Amino acid sequence: MGGLAQQLEFECPQSGKRLDRMIAEQLQEHSRSEVQRWIRSGDITVNGQSARPSYRVVAGDVVHVRLPDCRPTTIEPREMALTVVYEDQDCVVIDKPPGLVVHPATSHRQDTLVNALLASYPEMADMIDPARKDGLRPGIVHRLDRDTSGLIVVARHEGARTELQRQFREREVEKVYLALRDLAPRLELEEGLRQRAKLPIDRMLELS
């Protein structure tokens, strides 16, 4: 555990969002409840002034964040079942299920994809370097959010990580996303409301 405080500052690009929600979206490794605690303690300010978590930000607001460095400095391997769809000496492709965090953070230290990868591919530990910005994300070259499922490509050594990062940076890798939305319940509700609107008032009261 480190004892240094991190200092972050950024300008709000648009108006309307709650302060706690906007910060939680910026700092996805931290929970919204943590963000609310920091706002109440004065570690997060807006334009140099304290604010409430429910404050609606305005475009141009300058938000300053001061939070302790609680990142883990080591990563423990942990045996977990992984669905491997491809692997060679340079990389491995994992079918990540929803709910699985990719790399260790303050609120997830031992139950992440990286912990599982280190148990299956111990050579990846050579890429761990807490002094680097991405030093606690060995092999990770792109992101998938915790609640997102899909294929994630992981490098098995430093040379492969450098090359894969270049390919993603220069957009040589094609990403395909699939989103599913179920509209049936809403459509049924709207149809029901339309039918009720055609009934006399006394009949609607009987149905209520």
Sequence and secondary structure as in RCSB ss.txt:
>XXXX:A:sequence
MGGLAQQLEFECPQSGKRLDRMIAEQLQEHSRSEVQRWIRSGDITVNGQSARPSYRVVAGDVVHVRLPDCRPTTI
EPREMALTVVYEDQDCVVIDKPPGLVVHPATSHRQDTLVNALLASYPEMADMIDPARKDGLRPGIVHRLDRDTSG
LIVVARHEGARTELQRQFREREVEKVYLALRDLAPRLELEEGLRQRAKLPIDRMLELS
>XXXX:A:secstr
    EEEEEEE SSS  BHHHHHHHH TTS HHHHHHHHHTTSEEETTB   TT B  TT EEEEEEE    S  
        EEEE SSEEEEEE TT  SS BTTBSSSSHHHHHHHH GGGGGG  TTSTTTTSTTB S   TT  E
EEEEESSHHHHHHHHHHHHTT S          HHHHHHHHHHHHHHTS HHHHHHH 
